[in-house]
């Protein structure tokens, strides 16, 4: 583990030169970063500085015939591509939910080494920090998720969805139109190709049609249960269990039965 200490207000991107100097000294084959906005910005800077191959939003990383290969989505989630890295260093950002958290091992301690901070030629300065309401959910870590889509007629109807989620001890997620079109739910609850990728044990969908852009995020669940009044909805092609019915009748019945 290597640490580079500097001002607490320092932006992540400003550490590119420090990390680049460390990578030049240690010569690793691969650098893994989280596919966050800042992680991608840092990865791009390092890729240019080190002339290294970069793959963003990787869903899998493997060694094939001695080459590092990274899989990622393309065409809006309609297909997967595998990139073979030919440069000495591979820089890869991992999509949310791809890597399971490592189990802690208190019997081993990772040695730490502090490396000098190398200031960039042009720093990104933080002039002010303002508190933002913390998100109360991380769907990528949830074991059970109830997802709602356009089958919901009004924002007030989310109450019954949350009631069902409470009975199931589940988190509530949604399709993109609910989060970014209607603005009924937080952006952090959007499941899809540019949102959260689920790794849950259960994904129960309510009134979600099952477009590919959404299912890229939901298809990682171990079990998918779909409820939709349209028997021809694409969601039933992905579901392990499906029920054709009106969510306004099915959900109250489920709450009643599961609450017993």
Secondary structure, DSSP 4 states (H G I P E B T S, - for coil): -EE----TT--GGGGHHHHHHHHHHH--SEEEEE-SHHHHHHHHHHHHHHT-EEEEEEEEEEEETTEEEEEEEEGGGTEEEEEEP-SSSEEEEEPTTSSPPPPP-TT-----EE------SSPPP-------PPPS--GGG-SEEEEE-TT---GGGHHHHHHHHHHHT-EEEE-HIIIIIS--S-GGGBBSTTSB----SEEEEES----HHHHHHHTTSSEEEEEES-TT-GGGGT-SEEEES-HHHHHHHHHHHHT-
